[in-house]
Amino acid sequence: MSDKLTSILIVDDNIDNLRSLAAILRLEGYKVRKAINGQVALETVRSHPPDLILLDIKMPQMDGYTVCSTLKQDAATCSIPVIFLSALNETADKLKAFAVGGVDYITKPFQAPEVVARVENQLRLQRLSQQLVEQNTQLLKEIQMRQQTEVALHQAVEKAEAANRAKTVFLANMSHELRSPLTGILGYAQLLQKATDCTPLQQKGLGVIYQCGSHLLTLINDILDLSKIEAKKLELFPDYIDFCLFLTNLAELFQFKAQEKKLKFTYLPFNSLPPEIYIDEKRLRQVLINLLSNAINFTHQGTVTLKVSVMSYSCELNQQKNALPQKTDKAKITCAKIRFEIEDTGIGIIPEQWEKIFLPFEQVMESSHSTEGTGLGLTISQKIIALMGSEIFLESTPNVGSKFWFDLDVPTNLSWSYFTEIDANHNQTISEEVGDNSNQIITSFFTESDIILPPLEELLPLYEAAQIGDVEGVQQVIERLQHLNSDYFAFVTQVLKLADNFDYEEIIQLIDNYYVDHKSLLRL
């Protein structure tokens, strides 16, 4: 049965036709109204618009064509579907019916199933059309609302950016204004501490002044750095640095800090490090100092370890010829993936807090373990490392310790000519062709002409340790050679690869090959 609220108007000057059609449609559940001529039909439609009209063509005074045409010209009634009823079966009559706006045509004498089917079909189409109109209307409203939202969002973003720029300018100006008097305070505090006529109480007070001033200066600098990062104003200024000296100085600084807390500080350069790397020294130092300071602050007994190792070397086309110094090979550059690890035996961090500690001003430690700090160090460090194209990772176990690490891909000063690519026969040199965007992992083998050998007396301990399979002894000699002279890098890299695989016979053979004239001395 059809929806009883659906209204159908039947227009016909024949009473029998009206009664017959009305009976058929009422049995289907439709609400039916009747009109005996065209004029009555128009008045009825205007006062109570039906959902569908069954309209006879031949009627006195006003025929069905005229009625339909009049309805279609009125905006209030033009969407009502009209099905024509007629005994006329000529094609021309049907074409005229469709031309004035009819949607279907039923020929008399009509059959009840056909009438019902055609009525239901047109009502279904009408409902779908109304739904489409409603959906389009709703879609237009949503589009307008979205456009208004986008305009408002754009305005909000502009205001936020303007406010952020104003904040950056304000912080920059304030930091300058605050740092100037702070520098004076810290300077005079240091001078007064050196005075010989100060009482112990005065010396203690001066120490507090200097400590508080230093903390305030750190806070100012951290807030300024964070503001620059958020405003995307922080820039990196890379250059070639003496990598070994950089790490040694850093290790010496924290060796002293660890001794103050009676902690053991260990610096482990695990394998051959490039003597020079191309990086922003200031920012790398800032990150490592933040991580190492946290490790020492939150470790009350045990050790803090700094491990630095080369994960791999790669060769790639130099896409930044103008950005790198001229000392870099113009065609290809050798890059190193260097891992920095800071490990401690401190209080640790529960997994739920791993992400929070990288948020600004977050200090997730319990009050009993809290230390002075801005809560910005890890946030700034993570953002700086992100600018360098990497990420700081964390592993931690409460009451056991924590490990922070990150990997950096950095250009080195090593010439590509040092390296050879070993094929199936282990005798081909590296191909000169490297894909435009390719990275090629390099096996660390060198040509004999490029090898600079350590003095024989430096190799005797290595030779002896390899003969007896002394793992620790071999490692100690390798570490000594690493720091002795960066020119031994190629030789040490060969030895290190063999040592990593415990190929001590190969180490002995390697030394024999290079010192063929001194085999008798080595065998002693």
Summary of the structure (lengths in Angstrom):
residues: 524
radius of gyration: 44.0
end to end distance: 111.5
largest distance: 135.3
contacts: 1505
relative contact order: 0.06
helix: 53%
strand: 16%
